[in-house]
């Protein structure tokens, strides 16, 4: 059974840090591009960061130098390290795994709230 399960969301004050995890099962995780998306309240889902099978990364401009995406293929986990969080980072965060030969999977999301 294919699954992506996000965890690590929490309520943190501005300037705080969080690490989100995305745990995969049921498919060959190492082959897939893994992305983190977020959806703020009342807004559309947006791409935050992406890591390829060869571990090349890219980020949306608003999180560059603050967020780091990484992956551990042996454990089948992807991470999103988030530093210096801002209220504008408040959103539901989703993990996505996609392979060019087929397979596009989503997790259920984890809530990040940045507020004092």
N, C-alpha and C positions, 0 to 999 in steps of 0.2 A: 504494500500500500504506500503510495506516494504521499509524503508529508513534508511541509516546511512549518516549523514552529518558532515563532519569535518570542523572545523574553528579554527582560532587563528594563522595560519602561518603568518610569517612576515620576514623582513630583520632586523637582529640584529647584533651588533658587537660581536667579541669574548669576552667571559666572561659574556655575557648577559643572560637573562632568557626569557622564553616564556611558556605559558600554552595553550596546544591544547585541544579542546573539540570535542567530538563525540556524537552527538545527535541522538537517535534512535526513530523510530516510526514503528507501524504496526506489532510488534511481542512482545513476553513476554521477555523483555530485561533481567529481573532478572535471568532467567534460563541459560543465555548464558555466555560462556567464551568470554571476550573481549580482543583483542590484538591490539597493535600498531605495524605497520610495516613501513619501510622506504625504499625508492629506490633512491640512489644517481644517478646523471647523468651518463649514460653509464654503470651502474652496475645492478646487480640483486636485487630484493626485499629481505629484510632481516627482521627477527623478532626483535623488540626492547624490548617490554615488554608485559606481559600478566597478566590478573587478572581473577580469577575464580569466579563462582557464590557465593562462600563462602568467596571471597575477599583475597584468597591467591595470592601472586604475585611472579613473577620472571622476571629477566632482562638479556639481553645480557651483557657480561662482559664490553664492552666499555662504557656503560652508567650507570653501578652500581655506587651508591653514588652521581650521578648527576641528574638522572631522577626518577620521582615517578609517578606510575600509580594509579589511584583511580576510584571509580565509585559511582554514586548516583542513586540507583535503582528507587527511587520514582520519580526523575526527568528524568530518562532514559538517563543519560549522563555519559560518561566516560571521564576522563581527563588524560593528560600527562603533568606533570609539569617538565620543562626542565631548569636546572640551569647550570651555568658555561659552556655555549655552546662553541663548538669548530668548526672551519671551516669544519672539517670532519663530523659534524652533518648535513651539508647541504644536503637536500634531499626532495623529495615529501613524506609526511607522510600520511599513510592510516590507517583507522580503520577497524577492522574485528570483526564480532560477529559470534560465532559458538556454536551449541548445539549438543550433542552427539546423540540425537534422530532425528536430521535432522535440516537443516537450516544453511546456511553459507553465510553471507552477507558482502559486501564490500562498503565502501564509495568511493567518487570520488577523495579524496586526498586534502591536503593543503600543500603549499610550505613553507619550512623553509630554509632561506638562512643566513648563518653566515659569515659575512665579514665586514672588516673595510672600 
